Amino acid sequence: MDYRIEKDTMGEMQVPNDKYWGAQTQRSVENFPIGDEKMPKEVVMGFAYLKKACAMVNNKLDRLDEIKTSAISQACDEVIKGNLDDNFPLVVWQTGSGTQSNMNMNEVVANKASELLGKDFRVNKPIHPNDDVNKGQSSNDTYPTAMRIAFVLEIQKQLIPSITLLKKTFENKSEAFKDIVKIGRTHLQDATPLTLGQEFSAYVDMLHKALLQLDDSMKYLVELAIGGTAVGTGLNSHPAYSSMVSSTLNDLTKTNYKFISHPNKFHALTAHDAEVVLSGVLNALAANLMKIANDIRWLSAGPRCSLAELEIPANEPGSSIMPGKVNPTQSEAMTMVAVQVMANHTAVSFAASQGNFELNVFKPVIAYNILQSIRLLSDTMRAFNDKCAIGIEPNLKNINKYLHDSLMLVTALNPHIGYENAALIAKTAHKNGTTLKEEAISLGLLSSDEFDKYVKPEEMTSPK
């Protein structure tokens, strides 16, 4: 590989000649050979939006000339388009403030901007990574700002549409199944009847609440640290800088959630409670998806020797040794995602608790885990929707059999013969292997007509 010499305040470094990064990025590559987890591309994009907004604001404040502003903005656009993806090699496991990733962006943007001005950035750098691209900024305020930009963009682009998609499918199923009466189950035991539509309505509401909780969490997630610089005082910044950058970001990103300047920059740098709240919402969504996936695979278990009340799509062979076996693989994938998201929430919670004095130095791991959770949840909901939920159909034969075999239909008799007499009928029927009706008559508690009048499963699915 061909190398060039780049310099920083620590001295000279050999840098790949075909890359736009500089000495500080190369030091990070060499000093942190830890794992394969690269800084998420969403954070890289968040940084690019931020650097462009900062350059535009510095120009408005007469702190950066038109030529440099235009070149920096164009270079940021190249990053946003993904044209420079191979210039961001750094791993998550670096300095806890994300300083190396901030400088990685500064160096790439500066060198690309210099090239856009017609210069060979390897020997002539009219745009400086610190003095021009990082002007009025610190890694301590840019990294938390970039990661929040990333969160908001990904939630709007990926997560909300995925939740909405699956919610709509369950709404359709709930409506389609509204007249199918089935036996309920609690404690894995028979319970009183409900409709299959009512059962699915719970899934609709879980996803609806997830959307409301996400929306609520955004109130604090849109507060940006930019302008706080090193410790929150705003040293080397302009009094209007933070609010102007926030406003400019709204114009550039066009999100439904409007960024604002954090009212207390000391809070913005040292704590990440808003990220914990967001992670908690993702954790709650994961818990509900675990519940939904488990319900679906239990209800579709079979096809002949278990519940088999639902039929799910057969997407692939389920066994390398058992011919014809089909497994609930989308449920399995979604439950594994749920486990990972729950683990990520633990990591985020612990990392956010480690803010020391004026700076939390666990920012990259917070960003990595939250973005992974957003991505995994979005992907698994789309896959579950397309490959499972849309194709769910009721097995009416089994649903009706379980409904009419259930001893818990006896609950309808409570208002007429009392709890103890109803329990006697159920226990006797279970012991003798007979029906509720047979034992009610045999015990002299009800006539045939009275039993038929009181025990109507279709009338047991709502208050009377």
N, C-alpha and C positions, 0 to 999 in steps of 0.2 A: 504493500500500500504506500502511496505517495503522501508525504507529510510536509507541513510547513511549520514554521516557528511562530507562536503567538506569545505575547507577554501580558502579565498582570502584575499586581503589586507584590506577588510572591516570586516573580521571576519568569523564566521562559518555559514553554511547554511545547511538545510536538503534538500537532493537531492534524487529523486527516485532511488532506488538501481539498477533497471534494465536498467538505461539509462547511456549513456557515457558522458553526459554533466556534467559541474561542477558548482561551486558556482556562477560565474558571469552570466551564462545562467539562473540559477534558480532565481537570483535577478531580471533579466529582466522579467521572467514569472510572478513574483509577483508584480513588480513595474509598469508594463504596461498591465493591464487587459482591453485592448481597442480593441473592434471589433473582428471579426473573420478572418480578412485578414492576413494570414500567409506570412512570407517572401517567395517570389516566389521560387519554387524549382529550377528554372533556375539560380537564383542568388547563391543558395546553390551549384549547380554544378560548376558555375563559380569560386566560392571560392575554391572548391576542386581542380580544375585544377591549380588555382593560387598557392595554398599551396604546391602542388606537384612540380610545376616548381620552386618555391622559395627554397624548400629543395634541389632540384637537383643543383641549382646554388650555394647555400651556401656550398654544398659539393665540387663543383669545385673550389670554392674560399677558401677552407680549413677552413671553418667556422662551418662545421657540419660533424661529422664522418660518415663512411659508414653504420654502424649499425643503427643509428638514421635515416639517410636519407632513407634507405630501408624500415624501419618500417613506417615512415611518408608517403612515397610514396604508400605503400600497403594500408594504412588506407584511403588515399585520393581516391584510386581506389575503395574501398568499398563504399565510398560516391557517386562516379560517377556512379557506377552500380545501385544505389538506395537501397542498402542493409541496409542503416542506416537512411532512410527517417524519421523514427519516433523519431529521435534524434534532430530535428530542429523545436522546438515548437514556436519560437518567431514570434511576429506580426510585421507588417510594422510600426505600430505607436509606435516607440521607439526613441532612440536618433537619431538626424538627420544625424549623421555621419555614422550610422550603426555599431557603436562600439560593441554593444551587439551581433550582428550577426557575426562579425569578431571573437569575443571571443567564441561564440557558436561553430564555426568551429574549432578554436584553441583547445578548450577543448575536443571536440569529437574526433578529429584527434589524439591528444596527448594520450588520454585514450585508444583509439582503438589501437594505435601504441604500447603503453605499453603492452597491452594484447597480441599483435602479437609477442612481445618479450618474452612471457611466464610468464608475471607478472600479478598479480591481481591488476588492476589499482585502486581498492578501497583502497588499503593500500600501494601500491608500484608503484611510477610513475617515471620510468627512463626517460620518455619523458615529458618535461615541456611545457605547452601551450604557454607561452610567450617566454621563453629563447630558445626554439628549433623550435616550429612550427611558431611562429610569428617573428622569428629572422630577423632583418633588415627591419621590416615593421611597419606600423601604420595603424589603422583603416581608417585614412584619405586618405591613398593612396591605401589600399587594397579594400575597398568597391567600389569606383568608377571603379577600375580595374575589379573587379568581375562582376559588372553589365554590363560593356562593353563587357566582354567575353560572358555574357549571351545574350546580344542583338545580337552580331554577329552570335553566334551559332544558335539562334532561327530564325533569318532572313534567314540564309542559309538552315536550316533544315525544316522550316515550311512555312515561308512567300513567299519566291521566288518560291518554287514548286507550291504553291497554286495559285499564280498569273499566273504562266506559264500554269498551267492546264486550268484555265478558259479562258485565252487568246487563247489557242489552240482550245478550243471548239467554241469560237466566230469566230475564223478564218475559221473553217470548216463551220459554219453557213453562214458566209459572202460569202463564195465561193458557197455554195449550193443555196443561195438566190439571186445570182448576176443578174439573168434575170427576177426576179419578180418585175415589176414596180408597184409602189403604190403611193398614194398621200402623200406628206409631210405635216407637220403641224408646224406652228410657232405661238406663243402666244395662243396656244390651238385652233387655227383657221386653216382652210384649207390653204395650201400653194402649191407650185409647186411640180411636181413629182420627185421622186428619186427611186432607187431600194431598196428593203429590204436588199440586200447585202451591199449597201452603208450605210444604216442606222446602220447595225451591225458593219461595219468597224470602226465606231467611237469608239465602245466599245473595239475593238482590239487595237486601238491606245492609248486609255486611259490606258490600262493595260501595253502596251509596254513602255509608258512614265513612269509609276510607277516603272518598273524595272530599267530604266535608272536613275531615281531620287534616288532610293535606292542605286544603285551602286555609284553614286556621293556622297551621304551622308557618305559612308563608309570611304572616304579619311581621315576624321578627327575622326571618331568613333574608328578607330583602334589604335589611339594614347593613350597609357596607362600611368596612373598616378604612377604606382608602381615605387618605388625608391625615391619618393618625401618625404616619411615618414610624419612627423607631419605637417609641414608648407610649404613644397616644397624645403627645403634646402638639403634634403637627409641625415640628421643627423642619425648616427648609421648604415648607409648603405654603400655600396661599390661603387666607381665611375662607375664600369662596371656592377653593379647589374641590373639596369633597362633594359639595352639593352639585357643582357644575359637572363633575365626572359622572356622578350618579344619573343626572339628567341626560347626559350625552349617551350613557350606556342604554338608557331606555330607548333612545332614538335608534341606536345601532342594533340592539337585539330584538326590539319589537315584541317584548314579552307581555303577557297579560298581567303579570305582577310587576309593579313599578318599584325600581330600586330607589332607595333614599340613603342619605348620609346617616350613619349610625350616630345617635344623639350623644353617646359617650364612647369616645375612641379608646379609652382605657379598658372598658368592658370588652370592646370589639377585639382587642389584641390578646387579652389575657384569658378570656373564657369563651367556651363554645356551647353554651346551654341551648341555643337555638338549634344547633346541629344534633344535640341529644334528643330534643323534642321531635325533630324530623325523623331521626333514626327510630324513635319510639313509635311513630306513626307507621313506618315501614315494618317494624317488628309486629305491630298489631295486625297489619294487613297480612303478614306472613302467617300469623297464628290463625287467622280466618281462612286463608287459603289451605293451610294444613287441614283444618276442619272440613272444608268443602271437598278436598281431594280424598280424604279418608272416607267421608260419607259416600261419595260416588263409587269408590272401589269396593266398599262393603256392600252397597246396594246392588252392585253389578257382579258380585262374587258368584262363581258357579263354573260352567253354565247350568249344571244339573244337580250339584250336591251342596248348594249353599243357598243364599237368599234369592239371587237372580231376579230381583224386582225390576232392575234396569238392564237395558242392553246398550253397550257402548261400542264404538267403532273398533273393528279389528284392523290395526295398522301394520302389524308385523308379526312374524312367528315369535312365539313366546318362549320356546324351549329348543335347545339343541338336541334333546333326547326324546322328548314327548311330542309326537306328531299331532298337529292340530291344536296345540295349546295356544291360547291368546291371553295376554296379561294386561292389566290396567297401567300401562307404562307412562301415560301422561300424568296420572295421579302420583306415580312413584317419582317422576322427575320433579313435580311441583312440591312434593313433601321434602325432597332433598334440598331444593332451593329454600324452602321455609327454614330448614335447619341452619343453612348457611347464613341467612339473613338474621336469624336470632343470635348466632355467634357473632356476626358483625356488629350487632347492637351492643353486645357486651364489650367488644373492643372499643367502640366509639364512646361508650359511657365511661370506661376506665380512662381512655385517652383525654377526654374532656375534663376529667377530674384533676388532671396533672398540671394545670396552669400555675406556674411559679412566678410570683411577683408580677412584672409587667408583660409577660409573654407566655402563652401556651406553646410548648415546643413538641407537640404531637400532631401538628396540623396535617402532614401528608398521610398519616395512617387514618385519620378521620375522613379525609377526602376519599381515599382509596376504598374504604369499607362502605361508605354511604353510596358512592357511585356504583360500586359492584352490586349493592343491594337493589338500587334503582334499576340497573340493567337486568339483573337476574329476574326480578319480579315482573318487569315489563315483558321480557322474553317468554317466561313460563306461562303467563296469563294468555298471551297471544297463541302460543302453541296449544295450551289446554283448550282454549276456545275453538281453534280451528280443527284440531285433531281429536277432540273428545266431546266437549260440551254441545256443539252444534248437532252432533249425531246421536245424542242420548235419546232413547225411546223406552217407553214403559213395557214391561212384560205383564200384560193384563191377566194372563192365566195365573201366574204366581201371586200377583198382587191380590186378586180376588180369593184365592185359596187361603192365603195367610190371614186375610181380613176375616173371613167367615169361620176359620178354625180358632181364632184367638179367644182365649178365656176372658180377656179384659173388656170385651163387649158387655160383660156383666155390670160394669160401672154405670151403665144407663139405668140399672134397676135400683140404684141407691135411693133415689127420691120416693120410690114406690114400696119397697119392702125393707129398706134399711141396709146399712153397711154390713152388719153381721150375717143377715140372711143371704145377701148377695155373695159374701165371701164363702159361705157354706156351699152355695151352688157351684162356684168356681172350683173350690177344692175337691168337691165330690166328683165333678165332671173330670177333673185332671186325674184323680185317683182311679176312676172307673174307665177312663178312656172314652167317655161319652160326650154328648154335646151339652151346652148350657141349657138349651130348651128342654132336652130330655130330663135333666136333673131337676130343673125348676118345677116341671110337672110332677115328677116322681116324688119330690119332697113336699108336694102339696102347697107350694108357695105361690104358684101362678098357673093359670090355664094357658092353653096353647094360644088362644086369641090375645090374651093379655100380654104374653111374651112378645108376640109379633108386633103388638101395638107399641110396646115400650122400647124394644131393641131394634132400632133402625140405624145402621152405621152411617148412612148418608145424613142423618139428622144429629150426629154426634160431633160434627166438625165445627160447630160454632155455639155461642151461648144460647141457652133456651130459657 
